[in-house]
Amino acid sequence: MFKSGFVNIVGNPNVGKSTLMNLLMGERISIATFKAQTTRHRIMGIINEPEAQIVFSDTPGVLKPNYKLQESMLAFSESALQDADVLLYVTDVVEKPDKNSEFLAKVQRLDVPVLVLINKIDLSEQQALEQLVAAWHDTLPAAEVFPISAKVKFGVEHVLCRIKALLPDAPPYFDRDQWTDKPARFFVTEIIREKILLYYDKEIPYAVEVVVEEFHETDSNIHIRALIYCERESQKGILIGHRGVALKKVSTEARKTLEKFFQKTIYLETVVKVDKDWRQSTRRLEAYGYKQD
């Protein structure tokens, strides 16, 4: 019998959800940096095997929203509770089980298998880890708890095997040659935003949105023009840098990553513009793709 289902990944920011998603997929689907709130959208990655189709869904980190963009990000995470066939709640050895009690109460009421993945166990001692596992069993009694380390790839294959065993009998939801629900332009914006997260400090990365204005593809190359929106003229100056050095660095690193991702020569043009207070504007958020169904 063929197995197919949605495996949704939720958890707090900065616990390694995107790294885990990439490991499970064997592809570079979600951007993964050391900074929290990296993922802003719900991103699907599809594994197709002879007898199964696994639809992984990475979501933004669970947080208490301070502005409208974060409200939309939380809505993406909560939507993952509604259509999951298997739910992965990712935590780590630093985070305590009582951090998100309101969200976890919703998880506890789910009528689907829940796997709690305690990531970064390479940073923990055995006794402390055993106590943390026990605490998670107390918090979510019906869940299965898996200590893992996405960094050293420990325990990930075991989790994948358990997921396959838990999938319901069902026909595939997507075409057998499809590996994500996102268009190519989406991954361009994510990769550029990843470089901004890596190379700028403080508020700058969180005040930025990337839009692909032009995307022209041939058999051997892709010409891309991307707009980088920020909220203030002062932020624009920082993004561009003295004589454009900062923006050139981001563009160069993004181009290298895009060439690996698409396996083609990339011609990338980046332009910085100001869209004042876009994170607080419902109209602008919808224009940038944060509208909830």
Summary of the structure (lengths in Angstrom):
residues: 293
radius of gyration: 19.7
end to end distance: 32.6
largest distance: 61.4
contacts: 912
relative contact order: 0.14
helix: 39%
strand: 25%
